[in-house]
Amino acid sequence: MLMAKGQIETRTYADRREYNIQAVSRRRRKIKTMAIEYKGGKCQICGYHKYQGALDLHHVSRYQKEFSISRNGHSRSWERTKKELDKCVLLCANCHREVEAGIITL
């Protein structure tokens, strides 16, 4: 930041902490919204689409997974995130749990 001659920068990271937390939160929500739209906007098993918080991205093969969309997707480019999304299916929370339990097979 450019300062007038003789002024000292007094801002610290702590001053911007809350702003940074909110910025990351907004970015995560934006990426999730974009990911849901990219994957068709509804559970690929039952068609659920009411609340985005109830929709999960499930990697079809854990062996091809490079990173977790929910944990690291907010810090990656959209192009790289899309490549990872191509390895996933969009599922509602209930269908996702049943897939993980082996009740439903993809």
PDB file as gemmi writes it, atoms N, CA and C in Angstrom:
CRYST1    1.000    1.000    1.000  90.00  90.00  90.00 P 1                      
ATOM      1  N   MET A   1       0.840  -1.178   0.000  1.00  0.00           N  
ATOM      2  CA  MET A   1       0.000   0.000   0.000  1.00  0.00           C  
ATOM      3  C   MET A   1       0.884   1.241   0.000  1.00  0.00           C  
ATOM      4  N   LEU A   2       0.605   2.182  -0.877  1.00  0.00           N  
ATOM      5  CA  LEU A   2       1.387   3.414  -0.930  1.00  0.00           C  
ATOM      6  C   LEU A   2       1.000   4.317   0.233  1.00  0.00           C  
ATOM      7  N   MET A   3       1.996   4.807   0.895  1.00  0.00           N  
ATOM      8  CA  MET A   3       1.779   5.684   2.047  1.00  0.00           C  
ATOM      9  C   MET A   3       2.355   7.060   1.717  1.00  0.00           C  
ATOM     10  N   ALA A   4       1.772   8.080   2.317  1.00  0.00           N  
ATOM     11  CA  ALA A   4       2.320   9.420   2.154  1.00  0.00           C  
ATOM     12  C   ALA A   4       3.689   9.460   2.851  1.00  0.00           C  
ATOM     13  N   LYS A   5       4.528  10.329   2.391  1.00  0.00           N  
ATOM     14  CA  LYS A   5       5.873  10.422   2.942  1.00  0.00           C  
ATOM     15  C   LYS A   5       5.812  10.638   4.455  1.00  0.00           C  
ATOM     16  N   GLY A   6       6.550   9.793   5.174  1.00  0.00           N  
ATOM     17  CA  GLY A   6       6.618   9.932   6.622  1.00  0.00           C  
ATOM     18  C   GLY A   6       5.586   9.090   7.369  1.00  0.00           C  
ATOM     19  N   GLN A   7       4.586   8.533   6.670  1.00  0.00           N  
ATOM     20  CA  GLN A   7       3.592   7.705   7.355  1.00  0.00           C  
ATOM     21  C   GLN A   7       4.100   6.277   7.485  1.00  0.00           C  
ATOM     22  N   ILE A   8       3.657   5.627   8.532  1.00  0.00           N  
ATOM     23  CA  ILE A   8       4.053   4.249   8.785  1.00  0.00           C  
ATOM     24  C   ILE A   8       2.822   3.359   8.630  1.00  0.00           C  
ATOM     25  N   GLU A   9       2.995   2.218   7.946  1.00  0.00           N  
ATOM     26  CA  GLU A   9       1.909   1.245   7.788  1.00  0.00           C  
ATOM     27  C   GLU A   9       1.608   0.636   9.153  1.00  0.00           C  
ATOM     28  N   THR A  10       0.377   0.735   9.601  1.00  0.00           N  
ATOM     29  CA  THR A  10       0.027   0.216  10.923  1.00  0.00           C  
ATOM     30  C   THR A  10      -0.966  -0.937  10.868  1.00  0.00           C  
ATOM     31  N   ARG A  11      -1.476  -1.247   9.665  1.00  0.00           N  
ATOM     32  CA  ARG A  11      -2.404  -2.377   9.547  1.00  0.00           C  
ATOM     33  C   ARG A  11      -1.677  -3.690   9.786  1.00  0.00           C  
ATOM     34  N   THR A  12      -2.362  -4.625  10.398  1.00  0.00           N  
ATOM     35  CA  THR A  12      -1.792  -5.953  10.619  1.00  0.00           C  
ATOM     36  C   THR A  12      -2.722  -7.004  10.033  1.00  0.00           C  
ATOM     37  N   TYR A  13      -2.227  -8.219   9.956  1.00  0.00           N  
ATOM     38  CA  TYR A  13      -3.074  -9.314   9.478  1.00  0.00           C  
ATOM     39  C   TYR A  13      -4.312  -9.437  10.353  1.00  0.00           C  
ATOM     40  N   ALA A  14      -4.156  -9.265  11.647  1.00  0.00           N  
ATOM     41  CA  ALA A  14      -5.289  -9.392  12.573  1.00  0.00           C  
ATOM     42  C   ALA A  14      -6.405  -8.402  12.228  1.00  0.00           C  
ATOM     43  N   ASP A  15      -6.029  -7.236  11.714  1.00  0.00           N  
ATOM     44  CA  ASP A  15      -7.037  -6.244  11.322  1.00  0.00           C  
ATOM     45  C   ASP A  15      -7.882  -6.748  10.158  1.00  0.00           C  
ATOM     46  N   ARG A  16      -7.314  -7.585   9.330  1.00  0.00           N  
ATOM     47  CA  ARG A  16      -8.000  -8.066   8.127  1.00  0.00           C  
ATOM     48  C   ARG A  16      -8.533  -9.483   8.304  1.00  0.00           C  
ATOM     49  N   ARG A  17      -8.363 -10.067   9.468  1.00  0.00           N  
ATOM     50  CA  ARG A  17      -8.729 -11.462   9.713  1.00  0.00           C  
ATOM     51  C   ARG A  17     -10.182 -11.746   9.347  1.00  0.00           C  
ATOM     52  N   GLU A  18     -11.094 -10.981   9.877  1.00  0.00           N  
ATOM     53  CA  GLU A  18     -12.523 -11.230   9.620  1.00  0.00           C  
ATOM     54  C   GLU A  18     -12.852 -11.059   8.140  1.00  0.00           C  
ATOM     55  N   TYR A  19     -12.282 -10.054   7.509  1.00  0.00           N  
ATOM     56  CA  TYR A  19     -12.494  -9.866   6.067  1.00  0.00           C  
ATOM     57  C   TYR A  19     -12.010 -11.091   5.296  1.00  0.00           C  
ATOM     58  N   ASN A  20     -10.832 -11.590   5.626  1.00  0.00           N  
ATOM     59  CA  ASN A  20     -10.274 -12.755   4.940  1.00  0.00           C  
ATOM     60  C   ASN A  20     -11.132 -13.991   5.150  1.00  0.00           C  
ATOM     61  N   ILE A  21     -11.625 -14.202   6.360  1.00  0.00           N  
ATOM     62  CA  ILE A  21     -12.506 -15.337   6.650  1.00  0.00           C  
ATOM     63  C   ILE A  21     -13.763 -15.252   5.800  1.00  0.00           C  
ATOM     64  N   GLN A  22     -14.356 -14.075   5.723  1.00  0.00           N  
ATOM     65  CA  GLN A  22     -15.572 -13.886   4.929  1.00  0.00           C  
ATOM     66  C   GLN A  22     -15.301 -14.065   3.437  1.00  0.00           C  
ATOM     67  N   ALA A  23     -14.155 -13.600   2.969  1.00  0.00           N  
ATOM     68  CA  ALA A  23     -13.808 -13.733   1.547  1.00  0.00           C  
ATOM     69  C   ALA A  23     -13.670 -15.206   1.166  1.00  0.00           C  
ATOM     70  N   VAL A  24     -13.032 -16.004   2.001  1.00  0.00           N  
ATOM     71  CA  VAL A  24     -12.885 -17.436   1.731  1.00  0.00           C  
ATOM     72  C   VAL A  24     -14.256 -18.109   1.752  1.00  0.00           C  
ATOM     73  N   SER A  25     -15.092 -17.731   2.700  1.00  0.00           N  
ATOM     74  CA  SER A  25     -16.440 -18.303   2.788  1.00  0.00           C  
ATOM     75  C   SER A  25     -17.260 -17.998   1.532  1.00  0.00           C  
ATOM     76  N   ARG A  26     -17.186 -16.751   1.051  1.00  0.00           N  
ATOM     77  CA  ARG A  26     -17.887 -16.380  -0.184  1.00  0.00           C  
ATOM     78  C   ARG A  26     -17.358 -17.173  -1.379  1.00  0.00           C  
ATOM     79  N   ARG A  27     -16.058 -17.329  -1.456  1.00  0.00           N  
ATOM     80  CA  ARG A  27     -15.451 -18.078  -2.560  1.00  0.00           C  
ATOM     81  C   ARG A  27     -15.892 -19.541  -2.537  1.00  0.00           C  
ATOM     82  N   ARG A  28     -15.947 -20.156  -1.350  1.00  0.00           N  
ATOM     83  CA  ARG A  28     -16.394 -21.552  -1.244  1.00  0.00           C  
ATOM     84  C   ARG A  28     -17.837 -21.704  -1.710  1.00  0.00           C  
ATOM     85  N   ARG A  29     -18.707 -20.787  -1.281  1.00  0.00           N  
ATOM     86  CA  ARG A  29     -20.115 -20.847  -1.709  1.00  0.00           C  
ATOM     87  C   ARG A  29     -20.233 -20.672  -3.216  1.00  0.00           C  
ATOM     88  N   LYS A  30     -19.457 -19.748  -3.767  1.00  0.00           N  
ATOM     89  CA  LYS A  30     -19.489 -19.503  -5.206  1.00  0.00           C  
ATOM     90  C   LYS A  30     -19.042 -20.745  -5.980  1.00  0.00           C  
ATOM     91  N   ILE A  31     -17.949 -21.358  -5.552  1.00  0.00           N  
ATOM     92  CA  ILE A  31     -17.441 -22.556  -6.218  1.00  0.00           C  
ATOM     93  C   ILE A  31     -18.460 -23.683  -6.115  1.00  0.00           C  
ATOM     94  N   LYS A  32     -19.104 -23.845  -4.946  1.00  0.00           N  
ATOM     95  CA  LYS A  32     -20.102 -24.906  -4.810  1.00  0.00           C  
ATOM     96  C   LYS A  32     -21.280 -24.650  -5.745  1.00  0.00           C  
ATOM     97  N   THR A  33     -21.752 -23.415  -5.830  1.00  0.00           N  
ATOM     98  CA  THR A  33     -22.856 -23.084  -6.734  1.00  0.00           C  
ATOM     99  C   THR A  33     -22.476 -23.379  -8.177  1.00  0.00           C  
ATOM    100  N   MET A  34     -21.276 -22.973  -8.570  1.00  0.00           N  
ATOM    101  CA  MET A  34     -20.804 -23.232  -9.933  1.00  0.00           C  
ATOM    102  C   MET A  34     -20.682 -24.729 -10.193  1.00  0.00           C  
ATOM    103  N   ALA A  35     -20.194 -25.478  -9.206  1.00  0.00           N  
ATOM    104  CA  ALA A  35     -20.024 -26.925  -9.350  1.00  0.00           C  
ATOM    105  C   ALA A  35     -21.374 -27.615  -9.498  1.00  0.00           C  
ATOM    106  N   ILE A  36     -22.350 -27.205  -8.712  1.00  0.00           N  
ATOM    107  CA  ILE A  36     -23.693 -27.789  -8.787  1.00  0.00           C  
ATOM    108  C   ILE A  36     -24.291 -27.522 -10.166  1.00  0.00           C  
ATOM    109  N   GLU A  37     -24.171 -26.300 -10.646  1.00  0.00           N  
ATOM    110  CA  GLU A  37     -24.681 -25.978 -11.983  1.00  0.00           C  
ATOM    111  C   GLU A  37     -23.955 -26.803 -13.051  1.00  0.00           C  
ATOM    112  N   TYR A  38     -22.642 -26.918 -12.920  1.00  0.00           N  
ATOM    113  CA  TYR A  38     -21.831 -27.667 -13.886  1.00  0.00           C  
ATOM    114  C   TYR A  38     -22.248 -29.137 -13.933  1.00  0.00           C  
ATOM    115  N   LYS A  39     -22.625 -29.698 -12.786  1.00  0.00           N  
ATOM    116  CA  LYS A  39     -22.987 -31.115 -12.710  1.00  0.00           C  
ATOM    117  C   LYS A  39     -24.485 -31.360 -12.922  1.00  0.00           C  
ATOM    118  N   GLY A  40     -25.240 -30.353 -13.329  1.00  0.00           N  
ATOM    119  CA  GLY A  40     -26.641 -30.565 -13.688  1.00  0.00           C  
ATOM    120  C   GLY A  40     -27.660 -30.069 -12.693  1.00  0.00           C  
ATOM    121  N   GLY A  41     -27.240 -29.638 -11.519  1.00  0.00           N  
ATOM    122  CA  GLY A  41     -28.143 -28.989 -10.579  1.00  0.00           C  
ATOM    123  C   GLY A  41     -29.024 -29.879  -9.724  1.00  0.00           C  
ATOM    124  N   LYS A  42     -28.883 -31.203  -9.851  1.00  0.00           N  
ATOM    125  CA  LYS A  42     -29.731 -32.090  -9.036  1.00  0.00           C  
ATOM    126  C   LYS A  42     -29.014 -33.416  -8.796  1.00  0.00           C  
ATOM    127  N   CYS A  43     -29.498 -34.128  -7.782  1.00  0.00           N  
ATOM    128  CA  CYS A  43     -28.951 -35.446  -7.462  1.00  0.00           C  
ATOM    129  C   CYS A  43     -29.094 -36.336  -8.686  1.00  0.00           C  
ATOM    130  N   GLN A  44     -28.015 -36.985  -9.058  1.00  0.00           N  
ATOM    131  CA  GLN A  44     -28.025 -37.810 -10.257  1.00  0.00           C  
ATOM    132  C   GLN A  44     -28.686 -39.165 -10.033  1.00  0.00           C  
ATOM    133  N   ILE A  45     -29.127 -39.442  -8.796  1.00  0.00           N  
ATOM    134  CA  ILE A  45     -29.874 -40.672  -8.525  1.00  0.00           C  
ATOM    135  C   ILE A  45     -31.361 -40.375  -8.372  1.00  0.00           C  
ATOM    136  N   CYS A  46     -31.706 -39.469  -7.453  1.00  0.00           N  
ATOM    137  CA  CYS A  46     -33.133 -39.251  -7.149  1.00  0.00           C  
ATOM    138  C   CYS A  46     -33.698 -37.941  -7.686  1.00  0.00           C  
ATOM    139  N   GLY A  47     -32.843 -37.036  -8.137  1.00  0.00           N  
ATOM    140  CA  GLY A  47     -33.314 -35.776  -8.704  1.00  0.00           C  
ATOM    141  C   GLY A  47     -33.513 -34.647  -7.709  1.00  0.00           C  
ATOM    142  N   TYR A  48     -33.159 -34.848  -6.438  1.00  0.00           N  
ATOM    143  CA  TYR A  48     -33.308 -33.802  -5.418  1.00  0.00           C  
ATOM    144  C   TYR A  48     -32.560 -32.537  -5.843  1.00  0.00           C  
ATOM    145  N   HIS A  49     -33.196 -31.350  -5.620  1.00  0.00           N  
ATOM    146  CA  HIS A  49     -32.564 -30.095  -6.036  1.00  0.00           C  
ATOM    147  C   HIS A  49     -32.953 -28.889  -5.184  1.00  0.00           C  
ATOM    148  N   LYS A  50     -33.611 -29.093  -4.065  1.00  0.00           N  
ATOM    149  CA  LYS A  50     -34.181 -27.977  -3.291  1.00  0.00           C  
ATOM    150  C   LYS A  50     -33.145 -27.102  -2.586  1.00  0.00           C  
ATOM    151  N   TYR A  51     -32.135 -27.692  -1.982  1.00  0.00           N  
ATOM    152  CA  TYR A  51     -31.203 -26.936  -1.144  1.00  0.00           C  
ATOM    153  C   TYR A  51     -29.771 -27.357  -1.450  1.00  0.00           C  
ATOM    154  N   GLN A  52     -28.953 -26.414  -1.858  1.00  0.00           N  
ATOM    155  CA  GLN A  52     -27.592 -26.752  -2.276  1.00  0.00           C  
ATOM    156  C   GLN A  52     -26.753 -27.307  -1.130  1.00  0.00           C  
ATOM    157  N   GLY A  53     -27.085 -26.957   0.100  1.00  0.00           N  
ATOM    158  CA  GLY A  53     -26.352 -27.494   1.248  1.00  0.00           C  
ATOM    159  C   GLY A  53     -26.548 -28.986   1.426  1.00  0.00           C  
ATOM    160  N   ALA A  54     -27.586 -29.540   0.815  1.00  0.00           N  
ATOM    161  CA  ALA A  54     -27.867 -30.972   0.915  1.00  0.00           C  
ATOM    162  C   ALA A  54     -27.306 -31.745  -0.278  1.00  0.00           C  
ATOM    163  N   LEU A  55     -26.565 -31.085  -1.135  1.00  0.00           N  
ATOM    164  CA  LEU A  55     -25.976 -31.742  -2.299  1.00  0.00           C  
ATOM    165  C   LEU A  55     -24.470 -31.912  -2.100  1.00  0.00           C  
ATOM    166  N   ASP A  56     -23.990 -33.101  -2.423  1.00  0.00           N  
ATOM    167  CA  ASP A  56     -22.576 -33.448  -2.258  1.00  0.00           C  
ATOM    168  C   ASP A  56     -21.980 -33.856  -3.596  1.00  0.00           C  
ATOM    169  N   LEU A  57     -20.691 -33.672  -3.703  1.00  0.00           N  
ATOM    170  CA  LEU A  57     -19.951 -34.161  -4.873  1.00  0.00           C  
ATOM    171  C   LEU A  57     -19.213 -35.425  -4.454  1.00  0.00           C  
ATOM    172  N   HIS A  58     -19.500 -36.513  -5.140  1.00  0.00           N  
ATOM    173  CA  HIS A  58     -18.923 -37.809  -4.796  1.00  0.00           C  
ATOM    174  C   HIS A  58     -17.972 -38.250  -5.897  1.00  0.00           C  
ATOM    175  N   HIS A  59     -16.713 -38.489  -5.524  1.00  0.00           N  
ATOM    176  CA  HIS A  59     -15.746 -39.015  -6.494  1.00  0.00           C  
ATOM    177  C   HIS A  59     -16.105 -40.463  -6.808  1.00  0.00           C  
ATOM    178  N   VAL A  60     -16.259 -40.769  -8.090  1.00  0.00           N  
ATOM    179  CA  VAL A  60     -16.615 -42.117  -8.519  1.00  0.00           C  
ATOM    180  C   VAL A  60     -15.490 -43.096  -8.166  1.00  0.00           C  
ATOM    181  N   SER A  61     -14.248 -42.683  -8.338  1.00  0.00           N  
ATOM    182  CA  SER A  61     -13.099 -43.514  -7.985  1.00  0.00           C  
ATOM    183  C   SER A  61     -12.179 -42.734  -7.059  1.00  0.00           C  
ATOM    184  N   ARG A  62     -12.030 -43.216  -5.858  1.00  0.00           N  
ATOM    185  CA  ARG A  62     -11.148 -42.514  -4.913  1.00  0.00           C  
ATOM    186  C   ARG A  62      -9.689 -42.553  -5.362  1.00  0.00           C  
ATOM    187  N   TYR A  63      -9.356 -43.473  -6.264  1.00  0.00           N  
ATOM    188  CA  TYR A  63      -7.982 -43.597  -6.744  1.00  0.00           C  
ATOM    189  C   TYR A  63      -7.626 -42.522  -7.776  1.00  0.00           C  
ATOM    190  N   GLN A  64      -8.631 -41.940  -8.419  1.00  0.00           N  
ATOM    191  CA  GLN A  64      -8.375 -40.877  -9.393  1.00  0.00           C  
ATOM    192  C   GLN A  64      -8.498 -39.489  -8.766  1.00  0.00           C  
ATOM    193  N   LYS A  65      -8.877 -39.426  -7.521  1.00  0.00           N  
ATOM    194  CA  LYS A  65      -9.093 -38.156  -6.825  1.00  0.00           C  
ATOM    195  C   LYS A  65      -7.766 -37.435  -6.593  1.00  0.00           C  
ATOM    196  N   GLU A  66      -7.664 -36.219  -7.146  1.00  0.00           N  
ATOM    197  CA  GLU A  66      -6.458 -35.408  -6.939  1.00  0.00           C  
ATOM    198  C   GLU A  66      -6.610 -34.483  -5.739  1.00  0.00           C  
ATOM    199  N   PHE A  67      -7.821 -33.950  -5.542  1.00  0.00           N  
ATOM    200  CA  PHE A  67      -8.073 -33.095  -4.386  1.00  0.00           C  
ATOM    201  C   PHE A  67      -9.561 -33.081  -4.078  1.00  0.00           C  
ATOM    202  N   SER A  68      -9.882 -32.696  -2.866  1.00  0.00           N  
ATOM    203  CA  SER A  68     -11.272 -32.601  -2.425  1.00  0.00           C  
ATOM    204  C   SER A  68     -11.826 -31.241  -2.828  1.00  0.00           C  
ATOM    205  N   ILE A  69     -12.922 -31.248  -3.544  1.00  0.00           N  
ATOM    206  CA  ILE A  69     -13.532 -29.994  -4.003  1.00  0.00           C  
ATOM    207  C   ILE A  69     -13.890 -29.113  -2.806  1.00  0.00           C  
ATOM    208  N   SER A  70     -14.487 -29.697  -1.775  1.00  0.00           N  
ATOM    209  CA  SER A  70     -14.952 -28.909  -0.638  1.00  0.00           C  
ATOM    210  C   SER A  70     -13.822 -28.358   0.216  1.00  0.00           C  
ATOM    211  N   ARG A  71     -12.698 -29.040   0.228  1.00  0.00           N  
ATOM    212  CA  ARG A  71     -11.589 -28.572   1.059  1.00  0.00           C  
ATOM    213  C   ARG A  71     -10.607 -27.696   0.301  1.00  0.00           C  
ATOM    214  N   ASN A  72     -10.309 -28.078  -0.942  1.00  0.00           N  
ATOM    215  CA  ASN A  72      -9.265 -27.359  -1.670  1.00  0.00           C  
ATOM    216  C   ASN A  72      -9.749 -26.699  -2.950  1.00  0.00           C  
ATOM    217  N   GLY A  73     -10.979 -26.945  -3.331  1.00  0.00           N  
ATOM    218  CA  GLY A  73     -11.480 -26.399  -4.584  1.00  0.00           C  
ATOM    219  C   GLY A  73     -11.549 -24.891  -4.616  1.00  0.00           C  
ATOM    220  N   HIS A  74     -11.712 -24.273  -3.458  1.00  0.00           N  
ATOM    221  CA  HIS A  74     -11.824 -22.813  -3.415  1.00  0.00           C  
ATOM    222  C   HIS A  74     -10.510 -22.113  -3.736  1.00  0.00           C  
ATOM    223  N   SER A  75      -9.420 -22.862  -3.671  1.00  0.00           N  
ATOM    224  CA  SER A  75      -8.119 -22.234  -3.935  1.00  0.00           C  
ATOM    225  C   SER A  75      -7.534 -22.649  -5.279  1.00  0.00           C  
ATOM    226  N   ARG A  76      -8.304 -23.352  -6.076  1.00  0.00           N  
ATOM    227  CA  ARG A  76      -7.834 -23.805  -7.386  1.00  0.00           C  
ATOM    228  C   ARG A  76      -8.547 -23.018  -8.479  1.00  0.00           C  
ATOM    229  N   SER A  77      -7.984 -23.025  -9.658  1.00  0.00           N  
ATOM    230  CA  SER A  77      -8.635 -22.348 -10.777  1.00  0.00           C  
ATOM    231  C   SER A  77      -9.914 -23.097 -11.124  1.00  0.00           C  
ATOM    232  N   TRP A  78     -10.854 -22.393 -11.761  1.00  0.00           N  
ATOM    233  CA  TRP A  78     -12.099 -23.032 -12.155  1.00  0.00           C  
ATOM    234  C   TRP A  78     -11.831 -24.135 -13.176  1.00  0.00           C  
ATOM    235  N   GLU A  79     -10.881 -23.945 -14.072  1.00  0.00           N  
ATOM    236  CA  GLU A  79     -10.551 -24.973 -15.066  1.00  0.00           C  
ATOM    237  C   GLU A  79     -10.042 -26.249 -14.389  1.00  0.00           C  
ATOM    238  N   ARG A  80      -9.195 -26.096 -13.422  1.00  0.00           N  
ATOM    239  CA  ARG A  80      -8.677 -27.274 -12.706  1.00  0.00           C  
ATOM    240  C   ARG A  80      -9.781 -27.924 -11.880  1.00  0.00           C  
ATOM    241  N   THR A  81     -10.641 -27.110 -11.287  1.00  0.00           N  
ATOM    242  CA  THR A  81     -11.767 -27.638 -10.514  1.00  0.00           C  
ATOM    243  C   THR A  81     -12.712 -28.422 -11.416  1.00  0.00           C  
ATOM    244  N   LYS A  82     -12.971 -27.906 -12.626  1.00  0.00           N  
ATOM    245  CA  LYS A  82     -13.850 -28.632 -13.560  1.00  0.00           C  
ATOM    246  C   LYS A  82     -13.275 -29.996 -13.918  1.00  0.00           C  
ATOM    247  N   LYS A  83     -11.970 -30.081 -14.093  1.00  0.00           N  
ATOM    248  CA  LYS A  83     -11.346 -31.376 -14.399  1.00  0.00           C  
ATOM    249  C   LYS A  83     -11.582 -32.363 -13.254  1.00  0.00           C  
ATOM    250  N   GLU A  84     -11.544 -31.861 -12.025  1.00  0.00           N  
ATOM    251  CA  GLU A  84     -11.804 -32.730 -10.877  1.00  0.00           C  
ATOM    252  C   GLU A  84     -13.297 -33.075 -10.790  1.00  0.00           C  
ATOM    253  N   LEU A  85     -14.156 -32.122 -11.127  1.00  0.00           N  
ATOM    254  CA  LEU A  85     -15.603 -32.371 -11.124  1.00  0.00           C  
ATOM    255  C   LEU A  85     -15.990 -33.435 -12.145  1.00  0.00           C  
ATOM    256  N   ASP A  86     -15.242 -33.539 -13.223  1.00  0.00           N  
ATOM    257  CA  ASP A  86     -15.525 -34.557 -14.233  1.00  0.00           C  
ATOM    258  C   ASP A  86     -15.350 -35.969 -13.682  1.00  0.00           C  
ATOM    259  N   LYS A  87     -14.702 -36.096 -12.542  1.00  0.00           N  
ATOM    260  CA  LYS A  87     -14.512 -37.395 -11.887  1.00  0.00           C  
ATOM    261  C   LYS A  87     -15.577 -37.651 -10.824  1.00  0.00           C  
ATOM    262  N   CYS A  88     -16.538 -36.733 -10.707  1.00  0.00           N  
ATOM    263  CA  CYS A  88     -17.530 -36.786  -9.633  1.00  0.00           C  
ATOM    264  C   CYS A  88     -18.950 -36.913 -10.164  1.00  0.00           C  
ATOM    265  N   VAL A  89     -19.842 -37.344  -9.268  1.00  0.00           N  
ATOM    266  CA  VAL A  89     -21.277 -37.282  -9.519  1.00  0.00           C  
ATOM    267  C   VAL A  89     -21.873 -36.408  -8.421  1.00  0.00           C  
ATOM    268  N   LEU A  90     -22.966 -35.720  -8.756  1.00  0.00           N  
ATOM    269  CA  LEU A  90     -23.665 -34.873  -7.794  1.00  0.00           C  
ATOM    270  C   LEU A  90     -24.764 -35.710  -7.152  1.00  0.00           C  
ATOM    271  N   LEU A  91     -24.724 -35.807  -5.824  1.00  0.00           N  
ATOM    272  CA  LEU A  91     -25.686 -36.613  -5.084  1.00  0.00           C  
ATOM    273  C   LEU A  91     -26.256 -35.813  -3.921  1.00  0.00           C  
ATOM    274  N   CYS A  92     -27.503 -36.109  -3.576  1.00  0.00           N  
ATOM    275  CA  CYS A  92     -28.055 -35.523  -2.354  1.00  0.00           C  
ATOM    276  C   CYS A  92     -27.406 -36.243  -1.165  1.00  0.00           C  
ATOM    277  N   ALA A  93     -27.514 -35.665   0.008  1.00  0.00           N  
ATOM    278  CA  ALA A  93     -26.870 -36.245   1.183  1.00  0.00           C  
ATOM    279  C   ALA A  93     -27.352 -37.671   1.442  1.00  0.00           C  
ATOM    280  N   ASN A  94     -28.655 -37.935   1.297  1.00  0.00           N  
ATOM    281  CA  ASN A  94     -29.175 -39.281   1.552  1.00  0.00           C  
ATOM    282  C   ASN A  94     -28.613 -40.295   0.566  1.00  0.00           C  
ATOM    283  N   CYS A  95     -28.680 -39.980  -0.713  1.00  0.00           N  
ATOM    284  CA  CYS A  95     -28.142 -40.909  -1.717  1.00  0.00           C  
ATOM    285  C   CYS A  95     -26.641 -41.094  -1.540  1.00  0.00           C  
ATOM    286  N   HIS A  96     -25.934 -40.030  -1.188  1.00  0.00           N  
ATOM    287  CA  HIS A  96     -24.490 -40.124  -0.980  1.00  0.00           C  
ATOM    288  C   HIS A  96     -24.179 -41.104   0.151  1.00  0.00           C  
ATOM    289  N   ARG A  97     -24.914 -41.006   1.261  1.00  0.00           N  
ATOM    290  CA  ARG A  97     -24.681 -41.917   2.389  1.00  0.00           C  
ATOM    291  C   ARG A  97     -24.976 -43.361   1.988  1.00  0.00           C  
ATOM    292  N   GLU A  98     -26.026 -43.561   1.188  1.00  0.00           N  
ATOM    293  CA  GLU A  98     -26.373 -44.916   0.756  1.00  0.00           C  
ATOM    294  C   GLU A  98     -25.330 -45.467  -0.221  1.00  0.00           C  
ATOM    295  N   VAL A  99     -24.762 -44.619  -1.068  1.00  0.00           N  
ATOM    296  CA  VAL A  99     -23.690 -45.057  -1.958  1.00  0.00           C  
ATOM    297  C   VAL A  99     -22.483 -45.475  -1.119  1.00  0.00           C  
ATOM    298  N   GLU A 100     -22.119 -44.642  -0.152  1.00  0.00           N  
ATOM    299  CA  GLU A 100     -20.966 -44.947   0.708  1.00  0.00           C  
ATOM    300  C   GLU A 100     -21.190 -46.223   1.507  1.00  0.00           C  
ATOM    301  N   ALA A 101     -22.436 -46.512   1.885  1.00  0.00           N  
ATOM    302  CA  ALA A 101     -22.750 -47.713   2.661  1.00  0.00           C  
ATOM    303  C   ALA A 101     -22.885 -48.950   1.783  1.00  0.00           C  
ATOM    304  N   GLY A 102     -22.884 -48.766   0.463  1.00  0.00           N  
ATOM    305  CA  GLY A 102     -23.013 -49.897  -0.452  1.00  0.00           C  
ATOM    306  C   GLY A 102     -24.454 -50.309  -0.720  1.00  0.00           C  
ATOM    307  N   ILE A 103     -25.410 -49.516  -0.277  1.00  0.00           N  
ATOM    308  CA  ILE A 103     -26.831 -49.804  -0.488  1.00  0.00           C  
ATOM    309  C   ILE A 103     -27.224 -49.513  -1.932  1.00  0.00           C  
ATOM    310  N   ILE A 104     -26.658 -48.429  -2.481  1.00  0.00           N  
ATOM    311  CA  ILE A 104     -26.884 -48.036  -3.877  1.00  0.00           C  
ATOM    312  C   ILE A 104     -25.551 -48.161  -4.608  1.00  0.00           C  
ATOM    313  N   THR A 105     -25.609 -48.675  -5.830  1.00  0.00           N  
ATOM    314  CA  THR A 105     -24.412 -48.763  -6.665  1.00  0.00           C  
ATOM    315  C   THR A 105     -24.547 -47.769  -7.812  1.00  0.00           C  
ATOM    316  N   LEU A 106     -23.493 -47.060  -8.080  1.00  0.00           N  
ATOM    317  CA  LEU A 106     -23.507 -46.102  -9.205  1.00  0.00           C  
ATOM    318  C   LEU A 106     -23.343 -46.835 -10.510  1.00  0.00           C  
TER     319      LEU A 106                                                      
END                                                                             
